Amino acid sequence: MTDLQVESLTKAYGPATTVLDGLDLTVPSGSLAAVLGPSGCGKTTLLRVIAGFLRADAGTVTVGRRLLTGPGTHVPPERRRIGIVPQEGALFPHLSVARNVAFGVADRTARRRRTEEMLELVGLAGYGDRMPHELSGGQQQRIALARALAPEPALVLLDEPFNALDSALRAGVRADVRAALRATGATALLVTHDQQEALSIADLVAVVHNGRVAQCGPSHDVYSHPADPWVAGFVGDAVLLPGDAANGTATTPLGQVELRDCDAAVQGTVILRPEQLRLTDPGGTAPAGTVTDVRYYGHDAMITIDVEGLDTPVDVRVDGHVRLRPGDRAGVRVTGQATFHPTPSDANGAGEVQVKSVSG
């Protein structure tokens, strides 16, 4: 078992800057987890503490049943059995591909066999004699993964490894990396700020905010059932509506919305995804408004509508074949169930929810 357990991890840079604030995270053995969050939230610090490059101020890091970081314990990086895939590969430029891959394999008799296995695994068999500068960016990243996997580590850490790749190449390399990790059964932690990357590649997504994990779970759950409005807006495009909930439905500016897991009578925020909104005939019974913006992505499009009676426009994700232009009229209705987040009690009335669309 090589599960990762992080408990109550705290790390500060000086008295005024607490980066990790009692962070908890569990990654089951053989799983790929993505740590997702905005710049400055503590993602890279978390990775560096797990790797042993930084000492934690408090808390524990355990891989399998082996304590790596804890009170009075700090196992040095070279003894942690953790493989690291850094940004842009960071291959040794003076070593061949084969020597890069074999670099961390201590057993000399196994180096050649292990190197050939790893090159085969990442789809680069026969590339052993090449030099890093002879490889494309995507190939370099796959070699970096092979190098990290060759010593059979207990855990693999990937530090935003696809950032330097162009968008056309990124999806293919991500798929190759995921396939290689699954083939070896490695437990892995990917640090990223790319929401689509996290949702598409990971078994678990941990959203970090203000030094803590705000939500952790399977990609579908984090996207479809966000823990709060901030998570909803960060993980993807979201439409946030004020609502009065009662008996499993909420009254909102866009009509009655069915809620999941909320039967109480309470005020709060209704959290929807733009694909849950549908365009209708502007002369129907649904709230109607004027199209103010159209963003076309090929496979779909995002239509922004200034709905009458609402202070803020809402976004509607539609099929890419829909033809609307700014100035056109359209109705809007809600489909499916929504997540509901009760408004925190505030004697001063702060925290009132405004209608808005949030782009992740």
QUIQUI-V947927 format. One record per residue. N is the residue number from 1. SS is DSSP state (H for helix, E for strand, C for the rest). OMEGA is omega in radians with two decimals (none if undefined). D_FIRST is the distance of its C-alpha to the first C-alpha in whole Angstrom. Layout:
n->(N N)
ss->(SS SS)
omega->(OMEGA OMEGA)
d_first->(D_FIRST D_FIRST)
This chain:
n->(1 2 3 4 5 6 7 8 9 10 11 12 13 14 15 16 17 18 19 20 21 22 23 24 25 26 27 28 29 30 31 32 33 34 35 36 37 38 39 40 41 42 43 44 45 46 47 48 49 50 51 52 53 54 55 56 57 58 59 60 61 62 63 64 65 66 67 68 69 70 71 72 73 74 75 76 77 78 79 80 81 82 83 84 85 86 87 88 89 90 91 92 93 94 95 96 97 98 99 100 101 102 103 104 105 106 107 108 109 110 111 112 113 114 115 116 117 118 119 120 121 122 123 124 125 126 127 128 129 130 131 132 133 134 135 136 137 138 139 140 141 142 143 144 145 146 147 148 149 150 151 152 153 154 155 156 157 158 159 160 161 162 163 164 165 166 167 168 169 170 171 172 173 174 175 176 177 178 179 180 181 182 183 184 185 186 187 188 189 190 191 192 193 194 195 196 197 198 199 200 201 202 203 204 205 206 207 208 209 210 211 212 213 214 215 216 217 218 219 220 221 222 223 224 225 226 227 228 229 230 231 232 233 234 235 236 237 238 239 240 241 242 243 244 245 246 247 248 249 250 251 252 253 254 255 256 257 258 259 260 261 262 263 264 265 266 267 268 269 270 271 272 273 274 275 276 277 278 279 280 281 282 283 284 285 286 287 288 289 290 291 292 293 294 295 296 297 298 299 300 301 302 303 304 305 306 307 308 309 310 311 312 313 314 315 316 317 318 319 320 321 322 323 324 325 326 327 328 329 330 331 332 333 334 335 336 337 338 339 340 341 342 343 344 345 346 347 348 349 350 351 352 353 354 355 356 357 358 359 360)
ss->(C C C E E E E E E E E E C C C C C E E E E E E E E E E C C C C E E E E E C C C C C C H H H H H H H H H C C C C C C E E E E E E C C E E E E E C C E E C C H H H C C E E E E C C C C C C C C C C E H H H H H H C C C C C H H H H H H H H H H H H H H C C C C C C C C C E H H H C C H H H H H H H H H H H H H H C C C C E E E E E C C C C C C C H H H H H H H H H H H H H H H H H H C C C E E E E E C C H H H H H H H C C E E E E E E C C E E E E E E C H H H H H H C C C C H H H H H H H C C E E E E E E E E E C C E E E E C C E E E E E C C C C C C E E E E E E E C H H H E E E E C C C C C C E E E E E E E E E E C C C E E E E E E E E C C C C C C E E E E E E C C C C C C C C C E E E E E E C C E E E E E E C C C C C C C C C C C C C E E E C C)
omega->(3.13 3.09 3.12 3.09 3.05 -3.07 3.03 -3.05 -3.12 3.07 3.13 3.01 -3.07 -3.06 -3.01 -3.03 3.05 -3.07 3.04 -2.98 -3.14 -3.05 3.07 3.13 3.07 3.08 -3.13 -3.14 3.11 -3.11 2.98 3.13 3.08 3.03 -3.01 3.10 -3.13 3.09 3.11 -3.08 3.13 -3.10 -3.08 3.08 3.09 -3.13 -3.09 3.08 3.12 3.14 -3.11 3.14 3.09 3.04 3.09 3.04 3.12 3.11 -3.08 2.99 -3.13 3.04 -2.94 3.05 -3.07 3.11 3.13 -3.14 3.12 3.12 3.14 -3.10 3.01 3.11 -3.11 -3.05 -3.05 3.14 -3.07 -3.07 3.11 3.06 -3.08 3.02 -3.07 3.04 3.07 3.01 -3.13 3.08 3.07 -3.01 -3.08 -3.14 3.08 3.10 -3.12 -3.13 3.01 -3.10 -3.06 -2.95 -3.05 -3.12 -3.04 -3.10 -3.08 -3.11 -3.10 -3.01 -3.08 3.14 -3.10 3.12 3.13 3.12 -3.10 3.10 3.08 -3.10 -3.09 3.04 -3.11 3.07 -3.12 -3.12 -2.99 -3.09 -3.13 3.07 -3.09 -3.09 3.11 -3.10 3.01 3.13 3.13 3.10 3.11 3.13 3.11 3.06 3.09 3.09 3.12 3.11 -3.14 -3.08 -3.02 -3.14 -3.11 -3.08 3.06 -3.08 3.07 3.08 3.14 -3.05 -3.14 -2.97 -3.07 -3.04 -3.04 -3.10 3.08 -3.00 -3.12 -3.09 -2.97 -3.07 -3.14 3.13 3.08 3.14 3.12 -3.14 3.13 3.14 -3.14 3.12 3.13 -3.12 -3.13 -3.10 -3.07 2.95 -3.02 3.10 -3.14 3.06 -3.10 2.98 -3.08 -3.08 -3.14 3.11 -3.12 -3.09 -3.02 -3.00 -2.91 2.97 3.10 3.05 3.09 -3.13 -3.08 3.13 3.11 3.02 3.11 3.05 -3.13 3.10 3.08 3.12 3.06 -3.06 -3.08 -3.11 -3.12 3.14 -3.03 -3.10 -3.11 -3.07 -3.12 -3.11 3.13 3.11 3.14 -3.11 -3.13 -3.06 3.13 3.07 -3.09 3.02 -3.11 -3.10 2.98 -3.13 3.01 -3.05 3.04 3.06 3.03 3.06 3.12 3.04 -3.07 3.06 3.08 3.10 -3.13 -3.12 3.10 -3.10 3.01 3.03 3.05 3.12 -3.09 3.05 -3.03 3.05 3.13 -3.08 3.01 -3.08 -3.13 2.96 -3.09 3.12 3.06 3.09 3.14 3.05 3.13 3.07 -3.11 3.13 -3.11 -3.08 -3.11 3.04 -3.08 3.13 -3.06 3.10 3.13 -3.11 3.07 3.11 -3.01 -3.12 -3.13 -3.13 3.05 3.13 3.08 -3.12 3.09 -3.07 3.05 -3.06 -3.12 3.13 3.11 -3.11 -3.05 3.10 3.08 3.12 3.11 3.09 -3.05 3.05 -3.08 -3.12 3.13 -3.10 3.05 3.13 3.04 -3.10 3.10 3.11 3.11 3.01 -3.13 3.03 -3.10 3.05 3.07 -3.12 -3.14 2.98 -3.11 3.13 -3.13 3.09 3.08 3.13 -3.10 -3.08 -3.11 3.12 3.13 3.11 3.06 -3.04 3.04 3.03 3.09 3.00 -3.11 3.11 -3.13 none)
d_first->(0 4 6 9 12 15 18 22 22 25 27 31 33 36 38 38 35 32 29 26 27 25 22 19 16 13 11 9 6 8 11 14 16 19 21 25 28 31 32 32 29 27 24 25 25 22 20 22 21 17 18 20 24 25 25 24 27 25 21 18 15 11 8 5 8 10 14 15 18 20 23 24 21 21 19 21 20 20 18 15 14 14 16 19 22 25 28 30 28 29 29 31 35 36 34 33 31 29 29 28 25 25 25 22 21 22 23 26 26 23 25 27 25 22 24 26 23 22 25 25 22 24 27 29 30 33 33 32 35 36 36 34 37 38 35 35 33 31 30 30 27 25 26 24 21 21 22 19 17 18 17 13 12 9 11 14 17 20 23 25 25 28 31 33 33 36 35 36 34 31 30 30 27 25 25 24 21 20 20 19 15 15 16 13 11 10 9 13 16 19 22 25 28 29 29 29 26 24 25 25 22 19 17 18 20 21 24 25 29 30 27 25 23 26 24 21 20 20 23 26 25 26 29 30 30 30 29 33 36 34 31 33 35 33 30 33 37 38 41 41 44 46 46 47 44 46 45 42 44 45 48 48 51 49 50 48 44 42 39 36 35 38 41 42 45 44 45 42 41 40 38 38 37 40 40 40 44 47 50 53 57 58 61 59 57 54 54 56 56 57 54 54 51 50 47 46 43 44 42 42 44 44 48 49 51 53 54 57 56 53 53 50 50 47 45 45 42 44 45 46 49 50 53 54 56 56 59 58 58 55 54 50 49 45 43 40 38 38 35 37 37 39 42 41 44 46 50 51 50 48 45 47 45 47 47 45 43 40 39 35)
